[in-house]
């Protein structure tokens, strides 16, 4: 059974967190703050509700399997605008498919591109730390997940090219998140160029998770399609995944898309026709408007910048703090992430995520074990309060 294939991964990070804190009473007399979940709590644009209401009649109709023409056109225009893509590189009919959030697509892509039979077991490459959907996808597809360290030693990006040829020869899918969750590292153009070439040399698919691509500090992160456009415009072997959850602070809308290699997108769309629903008409209409609007994204980015300014002031260079190039997470080195998580709950009523729960490995082999992940998703006042609690609690002798 598919569920049995996932047993090797154990419980998911939030189930493990619940178990860790089940017997720990939160600090009395303090408001509880949850910074474990990367759920944006910014205000989303008012026009979302207005557009959904305006298109209410579409709740009574099945949406087109490949998505509405306005939705796909808005996605293509967004990608051209954001990543400075040349005219003609993307075709709304051939290169885009809507998703019910990027997680769905990141999981299902493995079902599409990983072969089910062969002389050797196929490999799926996964950054370590990682997003749980990547590992679940690999195991669900019957592949061997190979976790590649993304630590300070590698610039917090995995060095896939350093893997032995015996692994690369069996690789069928490779995941990369840029900006990354949880470290906030951004892949450079040269890094992406080398990775695209590696994928083509060994004929595997690159699944590039760019859902944090609009949450950055100084410069917009370069995208995989932007790199693909440079050597002549080939999208071969590359699919990018985007979501409105982070960009537009609408995680409940469950709206995203995949774009890239037309052959892969076509196969993916066929698979989805059997396995997954298409976004409802009113959701697609609101999504198209969100992809077309950059003003609300700039305001959101400014709000995150203000919170990171507080983090810089409150944390300085303690706990290995560094201002990430992208994402809204803080990745703090606290010695033992599980112990720090329990302390922050019991002494400060603050819920964070142990880094070990976002990484693969036991003991010293788990690159996330010394860390905690803190999501700066609340308003500025709550974020300031939370960072104050972290600083005061973890500075005290234990």
MARPA-355700 format. One record per residue (C-alpha): x, y, z; residue in three letters. Coordinates in nm, 3 decimals. Example, Ala and Ser with C-alpha at 12.3 -4.5 7.8 and 13.67 -1.06 7.14 Angstrom:
2
X,Y,Z,vopa
1.230,-0.450,0.780,ALA
1.367,-0.106,0.714,SER
end
This chain:
398
X,Y,Z,vopa
0.000,0.000,0.000,UNK
0.110,0.356,-0.068,UNK
0.069,0.453,0.297,UNK
0.302,0.169,0.392,UNK
0.574,0.309,0.169,UNK
0.574,0.622,0.383,UNK
0.644,0.430,0.705,UNK
1.018,0.475,0.662,UNK
0.975,0.849,0.712,UNK
0.804,0.815,1.049,UNK
0.567,1.082,1.173,UNK
0.554,1.421,1.007,UNK
0.715,1.723,1.175,UNK
0.397,1.862,1.331,UNK
0.293,1.525,1.472,UNK
0.640,1.492,1.625,UNK
0.615,1.843,1.766,UNK
0.278,1.766,1.922,UNK
0.427,1.457,2.088,UNK
0.733,1.648,2.209,UNK
0.520,1.909,2.384,UNK
0.233,1.684,2.491,UNK
0.361,1.653,2.848,UNK
0.499,2.007,2.871,UNK
0.277,2.277,3.023,UNK
0.313,2.617,2.856,UNK
0.426,2.907,3.071,UNK
0.136,3.031,3.280,UNK
0.009,3.383,3.244,UNK
0.157,3.443,2.899,UNK
-0.024,3.458,2.567,UNK
0.065,3.158,2.354,UNK
0.239,3.231,2.027,UNK
0.277,2.970,1.752,UNK
0.574,3.031,1.524,UNK
0.616,2.667,1.423,UNK
0.386,2.681,1.120,UNK
0.482,2.876,0.809,UNK
0.131,3.013,0.764,UNK
0.129,3.378,0.650,UNK
-0.096,3.596,0.864,UNK
-0.064,3.918,0.664,UNK
-0.386,4.075,0.540,UNK
-0.464,3.961,0.188,UNK
-0.613,4.196,-0.074,UNK
-0.983,4.277,-0.028,UNK
-1.047,4.216,-0.398,UNK
-1.008,3.840,-0.344,UNK
-1.346,3.811,-0.172,UNK
-1.505,4.052,-0.418,UNK
-1.391,3.850,-0.721,UNK
-1.496,3.519,-0.567,UNK
-1.842,3.663,-0.507,UNK
-1.861,3.808,-0.857,UNK
-1.789,3.463,-1.003,UNK
-2.019,3.277,-0.761,UNK
-2.224,3.124,-1.044,UNK
-1.916,2.918,-1.141,UNK
-1.948,2.711,-0.823,UNK
-2.216,2.527,-1.018,UNK
-1.986,2.421,-1.304,UNK
-1.691,2.185,-1.333,UNK
-1.378,2.383,-1.426,UNK
-1.166,2.295,-1.730,UNK
-0.902,2.032,-1.652,UNK
-0.614,2.249,-1.775,UNK
-0.752,2.561,-1.605,UNK
-0.919,2.869,-1.748,UNK
-0.757,3.070,-2.025,UNK
-0.747,3.388,-1.808,UNK
-0.574,3.198,-1.526,UNK
-0.305,3.052,-1.750,UNK
-0.254,3.384,-1.929,UNK
-0.210,3.563,-1.594,UNK
0.049,3.303,-1.488,UNK
0.246,3.343,-1.810,UNK
0.239,3.722,-1.782,UNK
0.349,3.700,-1.419,UNK
0.644,3.476,-1.504,UNK
0.747,3.701,-1.794,UNK
0.727,4.009,-1.575,UNK
0.888,3.868,-1.262,UNK
1.167,3.671,-1.429,UNK
1.222,3.888,-1.738,UNK
1.143,3.603,-1.976,UNK
1.151,3.662,-2.351,UNK
0.834,3.656,-2.559,UNK
0.761,3.309,-2.690,UNK
0.944,3.112,-2.423,UNK
0.620,3.021,-2.246,UNK
0.292,2.927,-2.407,UNK
-0.017,2.934,-2.185,UNK
-0.160,2.628,-2.360,UNK
0.149,2.408,-2.339,UNK
0.363,2.514,-2.045,UNK
0.127,2.579,-1.750,UNK
-0.103,2.370,-1.536,UNK
-0.297,2.495,-1.228,UNK
-0.250,2.326,-0.890,UNK
-0.444,2.314,-0.566,UNK
-0.141,2.461,-0.391,UNK
0.221,2.379,-0.473,UNK
0.241,2.086,-0.228,UNK
0.002,1.882,-0.440,UNK
0.217,1.935,-0.747,UNK
0.546,1.872,-0.570,UNK
0.412,1.537,-0.452,UNK
0.241,1.426,-0.773,UNK
0.533,1.510,-1.003,UNK
0.715,1.205,-0.869,UNK
0.424,0.983,-0.973,UNK
0.460,1.121,-1.325,UNK
0.836,1.108,-1.384,UNK
0.969,0.825,-1.166,UNK
0.950,0.489,-1.349,UNK
0.774,0.206,-1.171,UNK
0.996,-0.074,-1.298,UNK
1.355,-0.125,-1.410,UNK
1.678,-0.305,-1.340,UNK
1.786,-0.053,-1.078,UNK
1.584,0.133,-0.818,UNK
1.530,0.495,-0.924,UNK
1.666,0.776,-0.709,UNK
1.506,1.104,-0.604,UNK
1.747,1.373,-0.480,UNK
1.630,1.582,-0.184,UNK
1.797,1.873,0.000,UNK
1.861,1.808,0.367,UNK
1.690,1.985,0.554,UNK
1.386,1.932,0.334,UNK
1.016,1.996,0.284,UNK
0.826,1.685,0.386,UNK
0.637,1.660,0.054,UNK
0.962,1.584,-0.130,UNK
1.043,1.281,0.082,UNK
0.683,1.161,0.079,UNK
0.680,1.187,-0.300,UNK
0.997,0.983,-0.335,UNK
0.878,0.708,-0.103,UNK
0.529,0.710,-0.253,UNK
0.674,0.661,-0.601,UNK
0.881,0.363,-0.482,UNK
1.211,0.547,-0.533,UNK
1.517,0.567,-0.312,UNK
1.536,0.911,-0.151,UNK
1.892,1.043,-0.135,UNK
1.923,1.330,0.112,UNK
2.195,1.577,0.016,UNK
2.330,1.807,0.293,UNK
2.249,2.177,0.264,UNK
2.456,2.315,0.550,UNK
2.687,2.607,0.621,UNK
2.967,2.406,0.459,UNK
2.781,2.410,0.125,UNK
2.638,2.761,0.153,UNK
2.307,2.608,0.273,UNK
2.251,2.467,-0.078,UNK
2.293,2.099,-0.170,UNK
2.593,2.003,-0.381,UNK
2.419,1.759,-0.613,UNK
2.713,1.751,-0.857,UNK
2.935,1.598,-0.587,UNK
2.726,1.281,-0.580,UNK
2.884,0.969,-0.729,UNK
2.795,0.875,-1.084,UNK
2.635,0.554,-0.956,UNK
2.370,0.773,-0.786,UNK
2.332,1.030,-1.063,UNK
2.287,0.752,-1.319,UNK
1.979,0.628,-1.131,UNK
1.839,0.972,-1.056,UNK
1.501,1.048,-1.210,UNK
1.393,1.352,-1.008,UNK
1.571,1.623,-0.811,UNK
1.405,1.873,-0.577,UNK
1.541,2.217,-0.495,UNK
1.376,2.496,-0.296,UNK
1.504,2.849,-0.365,UNK
1.473,3.056,-0.154,UNK
1.502,2.757,0.073,UNK
1.294,2.641,0.364,UNK
1.418,2.667,0.638,UNK
1.759,2.832,0.583,UNK
1.650,3.112,0.347,UNK
1.937,3.056,0.102,UNK
1.901,3.160,-0.262,UNK
2.051,2.971,-0.555,UNK
2.266,3.189,-0.782,UNK
2.241,3.192,-1.160,UNK
2.564,2.992,-1.190,UNK
2.440,2.735,-0.938,UNK
2.115,2.690,-1.131,UNK
2.294,2.676,-1.466,UNK
2.515,2.394,-1.339,UNK
2.217,2.209,-1.193,UNK
2.014,2.236,-1.514,UNK
2.310,2.103,-1.711,UNK
2.353,1.818,-1.461,UNK
1.986,1.724,-1.504,UNK
2.018,1.723,-1.882,UNK
2.346,1.530,-1.879,UNK
2.190,1.257,-1.664,UNK
1.836,1.295,-1.800,UNK
1.648,1.358,-1.477,UNK
1.376,1.610,-1.400,UNK
1.438,1.920,-1.190,UNK
1.144,2.017,-0.968,UNK
1.225,2.370,-0.850,UNK
1.010,2.489,-0.562,UNK
0.994,2.870,-0.590,UNK
0.703,2.931,-0.353,UNK
0.912,3.179,-0.150,UNK
1.037,3.358,-0.460,UNK
0.860,3.684,-0.375,UNK
0.966,3.691,-0.007,UNK
1.316,3.833,-0.028,UNK
1.532,4.098,0.135,UNK
1.729,4.301,-0.118,UNK
1.732,4.150,-0.465,UNK
1.469,3.934,-0.635,UNK
1.595,3.576,-0.643,UNK
1.672,3.449,-0.990,UNK
1.439,3.177,-1.113,UNK
1.504,2.849,-1.292,UNK
1.306,2.954,-1.600,UNK
1.508,3.276,-1.611,UNK
1.824,3.066,-1.628,UNK
1.674,2.834,-1.888,UNK
1.603,3.131,-2.115,UNK
1.969,3.233,-2.128,UNK
2.142,2.955,-2.327,UNK
1.881,2.951,-2.603,UNK
1.544,2.912,-2.440,UNK
1.514,2.540,-2.377,UNK
1.288,2.435,-2.089,UNK
1.393,2.070,-2.116,UNK
1.396,1.876,-1.787,UNK
1.279,2.175,-1.576,UNK
0.949,2.237,-1.397,UNK
0.894,2.520,-1.147,UNK
0.627,2.529,-0.879,UNK
0.464,2.845,-0.744,UNK
0.195,2.920,-0.490,UNK
-0.014,3.217,-0.381,UNK
0.001,3.104,-0.018,UNK
0.323,3.290,0.058,UNK
0.323,3.550,-0.220,UNK
-0.028,3.678,-0.149,UNK
-0.090,3.553,0.209,UNK
-0.384,3.335,0.104,UNK
-0.287,2.984,0.220,UNK
-0.655,2.888,0.243,UNK
-0.711,2.959,-0.126,UNK
-0.499,2.651,-0.211,UNK
-0.389,2.794,-0.543,UNK
-0.067,2.744,-0.735,UNK
0.074,2.627,-1.065,UNK
0.347,2.425,-1.233,UNK
0.525,2.556,-1.542,UNK
0.808,2.437,-1.762,UNK
0.899,2.156,-2.001,UNK
0.593,2.103,-2.224,UNK
0.633,1.724,-2.236,UNK
0.641,1.699,-1.857,UNK
0.356,1.948,-1.811,UNK
0.140,1.754,-2.059,UNK
0.207,1.424,-1.883,UNK
0.145,1.590,-1.549,UNK
-0.187,1.737,-1.665,UNK
-0.298,1.393,-1.786,UNK
-0.209,1.242,-1.446,UNK
-0.398,1.515,-1.261,UNK
-0.705,1.443,-1.470,UNK
-0.721,1.107,-1.292,UNK
-0.587,1.199,-0.950,UNK
-0.668,1.557,-0.851,UNK
-0.936,1.824,-0.880,UNK
-0.895,2.143,-1.078,UNK
-0.923,2.478,-0.904,UNK
-1.282,2.600,-0.884,UNK
-1.380,2.880,-1.123,UNK
-1.413,3.152,-0.857,UNK
-1.073,3.054,-0.712,UNK
-0.910,3.071,-1.055,UNK
-1.061,3.415,-1.116,UNK
-0.928,3.548,-0.785,UNK
-0.593,3.380,-0.848,UNK
-0.557,3.541,-1.190,UNK
-0.612,3.883,-1.031,UNK
-0.353,3.810,-0.762,UNK
-0.089,3.699,-1.014,UNK
-0.156,4.020,-1.209,UNK
-0.107,4.249,-0.908,UNK
0.237,4.329,-0.765,UNK
0.141,4.614,-0.529,UNK
0.013,4.390,-0.249,UNK
0.327,4.176,-0.277,UNK
0.555,4.475,-0.229,UNK
0.358,4.573,0.083,UNK
0.390,4.220,0.220,UNK
0.761,4.217,0.151,UNK
0.801,4.546,0.337,UNK
0.615,4.402,0.636,UNK
0.854,4.106,0.648,UNK
1.153,4.339,0.615,UNK
1.036,4.527,0.924,UNK
1.014,4.202,1.119,UNK
1.361,4.095,1.012,UNK
1.492,4.434,1.123,UNK
1.353,4.356,1.469,UNK
1.513,4.009,1.457,UNK
1.847,4.165,1.371,UNK
1.815,4.407,1.660,UNK
1.697,4.146,1.911,UNK
1.926,3.860,1.815,UNK
2.235,4.029,1.674,UNK
2.484,3.755,1.592,UNK
2.367,3.521,1.868,UNK
2.244,3.170,1.792,UNK
2.410,3.189,1.451,UNK
2.150,3.439,1.336,UNK
2.189,3.565,0.984,UNK
1.938,3.762,0.787,UNK
1.818,3.522,0.516,UNK
1.820,3.622,0.151,UNK
1.464,3.495,0.118,UNK
1.168,3.328,0.299,UNK
1.015,3.440,0.630,UNK
1.196,3.188,0.852,UNK
1.473,3.236,1.104,UNK
1.707,2.935,1.139,UNK
1.869,2.954,1.481,UNK
2.153,2.735,1.608,UNK
2.069,2.668,1.970,UNK
2.272,2.356,2.052,UNK
1.984,2.110,2.082,UNK
1.670,2.203,1.893,UNK
1.437,1.972,2.082,UNK
1.553,2.094,2.422,UNK
1.524,2.457,2.314,UNK
1.174,2.393,2.182,UNK
1.062,2.245,2.512,UNK
1.217,2.535,2.704,UNK
1.052,2.799,2.488,UNK
0.712,2.633,2.541,UNK
0.750,2.575,2.915,UNK
0.919,2.905,3.000,UNK
0.783,3.144,2.733,UNK
0.463,2.985,2.590,UNK
0.629,3.003,2.250,UNK
0.593,2.720,1.999,UNK
0.873,2.672,1.743,UNK
0.989,2.381,1.525,UNK
1.296,2.170,1.608,UNK
1.528,2.160,1.308,UNK
1.572,1.785,1.346,UNK
1.208,1.737,1.247,UNK
1.277,1.905,0.912,UNK
1.588,1.698,0.839,UNK
1.686,1.338,0.776,UNK
1.937,1.152,0.992,UNK
1.999,1.034,1.345,UNK
2.201,1.210,1.612,UNK
2.500,1.401,1.476,UNK
2.409,1.288,1.124,UNK
2.096,1.503,1.133,UNK
2.200,1.848,1.003,UNK
1.898,2.017,1.161,UNK
1.943,1.881,1.514,UNK
2.120,2.190,1.657,UNK
1.858,2.430,1.514,UNK
1.509,2.562,1.561,UNK
1.296,2.715,1.286,UNK
1.102,3.029,1.373,UNK
0.835,3.160,1.132,UNK
0.801,3.539,1.138,UNK
0.441,3.528,1.020,UNK
0.257,3.727,1.288,UNK
0.212,4.104,1.307,UNK
0.504,4.323,1.408,UNK
0.402,4.358,1.773,UNK
0.356,3.982,1.819,UNK
0.679,3.911,1.636,UNK
0.868,4.156,1.857,UNK
0.721,3.992,2.167,UNK
0.815,3.646,2.042,UNK
1.173,3.743,1.956,UNK
1.211,3.904,2.297,UNK
1.099,3.579,2.461,UNK
1.345,3.378,2.251,UNK
1.634,3.606,2.340,UNK
1.554,3.619,2.712,UNK
1.477,3.247,2.748,UNK
1.769,3.101,2.557,UNK
2.020,3.338,2.713,UNK
1.935,3.212,3.063,UNK
2.143,2.927,3.206,UNK
1.968,2.592,3.185,UNK
end
